[in-house]
Amino acid sequence: MVSSILFQMLGGLSSSMFLWLIAAGLTLAFGVCGVLNLAHGSLYMLGAYFSFTFYQSLGMNFWLAIVSAIIGVGIVAFLLERFLLRHLYPEPLPFQLILTFAFILILNNAVQLGWGTMLLVPAMPSYFVGTVPVLGRPFPIYNLFIIGVGFAVFAIVWLVLGKTWWGKQVTASASDREMAGALGINIPTIFTTAFIFAAALAAFGGALTTPVRVCLPGTGEGVIVQAFVVTVIGGLGNLKGALIGAIIVGVVSAIFTLVAPFFELFAMYAIMAVVLLIRPQGIFGGAA
Amino acid sequence: MSKLKNSLDFTLKRKRVPFALLIAFIIFLFILPQFGGDYALYLVMRILMFCLLALSVNLLLGYTGLLSFGQAAFYAIGAYACALILMGMESPSLFAGLFGALAIVAVASLILGFFCLRHTDIYFAMITLCFGMMIYALAEKWISVTGGDDGLMGIPRAPLAIPHLFSLNMAPLGNYYYFVLILSLIAIFVFYRIIHSPLGLSFQGIRDSESRVSFTGISVKNTRLLCYVIAGLYAGLAGALFAPMEQTLTPGVSHWGTSTEPIIAVLIGGMSFAGPLVGSVIFFLVKDIILRYTIYWMLPLGIIVVILVMTLRGGVMGTLERGLLPWMRSRFSGRED
């Protein structure tokens, strides 16, 4: 029993890495631009569709397909931010949120028009097919790979934000927009690039799911709710919180799948409720 | 208190609604069954329910400053509760369904409100959305009660009855129309009374300055919770009216699209008393027209919403009031307002 729960937790860890990639972009875009992007999940969905097309339909190399998908989503994110979202930064919250909700509507239908309403099942590159024994049970190689990628992305994002010149500019504009602007940082450009970076993280997550999950219009909406739960648990605007929150949600959901399948869907809401009671600002959130 | 006083003056000015027009419109709604077909009645009922939802959103957003993305939860709870009560009773009565549903919604909104109101800013929007989707998951997975994806079918449009006293047949759509119309008008009137009552003013006070309101001895926390429950009841009423009209119910009603559409209507109309009502009519008709032409309704609707949000930021009523009405007044009465 113990080993089967441990094994299940490992499986949960791999699905929490997808959650982390989405929540990271969501929380980053909010931290820098101050905009909660409801359509962030749709960018994730778009990443999956792009990578499906590049890999499956155009026969590209798997890695090249992922990179192309990220670039494709980056272009979409640039257009959305530069021409629409940017003008609403000074406006009240409801307008920003409804604008990003409109993006969801548009992207959902655009995907249906472009790829059809049927679910698409892409193939997995041959070198990922197979399992390795973990705790005496077969564990898919790809899931192990995903866990590694998740932690690697955390390290990279942390390095990029903390050590590069661009990252320091982003952090500065996030903490004090006016002061950073007065010091000669081009705030609009930083906002645009940070938004694209956040979208790229979502697209990367979406592209990585293609070998194990199906592409379906509307997946973005379910995913964004999970990402919200993760950011509420971890603290909005906090990358470490997003990682820990994603791991908690993924692992606990996986355990519930094993012991009480009916309550699996409610597990994450229950965790959120507990966090709200004990620590409303989130595990890593600042003082409320 | 100056802000409170300002908003009081503001609301008093609002009373200069062209009353004759309003009454003519209500009379029109009452005689509609004489010449309108079933579809017209159905459309008016849907719009009325949508108006109730928009009022629910606006009580939180426009009057108390809370953006809820989860009002669909109470809409769905009201609808499912009403449906289950009507289906479970031996001789169902609409009264029982309605009041039972509202009681359940009140309890549910009290519980959810307790958690959601741990935050009031952007977190509140996120948390209400999440808990709203929890209700969606419940409607989808609790198959033994909600019927899962298939939903509930054969919900009776029960008579409006008190045993041994009287019974009004509600089965024909025309009869049910009057029930919905009268209840909605009462609800809208009550809403008007609420926002002009001391309670309504304390809502607006909280929106404008939380600390000042708490200095007057009002409990900000409890007042917010009360506002959340009242808003939940409006959404629940809309749901409870919806279920017997459709006679079928699927989990789709609790999806967060249902929560978002009234927000769009409120933004279109503007966050005043009449704004959400006007916005609801506009939004619903636009969506209905789009749905008639294409199954890809999200794309045109999304584009329209983008254009509206980018251009019409004060809402239709706000634009009218700021731009058109002062212009008309100065033009026709020769005095500045």
Interface residues (C-beta under 8 A of the other chain):
Chain A: F30 L36 L84 H87 L88 E91 L93 P94 F95 L97 I98 L99 F101 A102 F103 I104 L105 I106 N108 N109 A110 Q112 L113 E221 V225 F228 V229 T231 V232 L236 F262 L265 F266 Y269 M272 A273 L276 L277 P280 A288
Chain B: L61 L67 F69 F115 R118 H119 I122 Y123 A125 M126 I127 L129 C130 F131 M133 M134 A137 L138 K141 W256 T260 I263 I264 V266 L267 Y296 W297 M298 L299 L301 G302 I303 V305 V306 V309 M310 R313
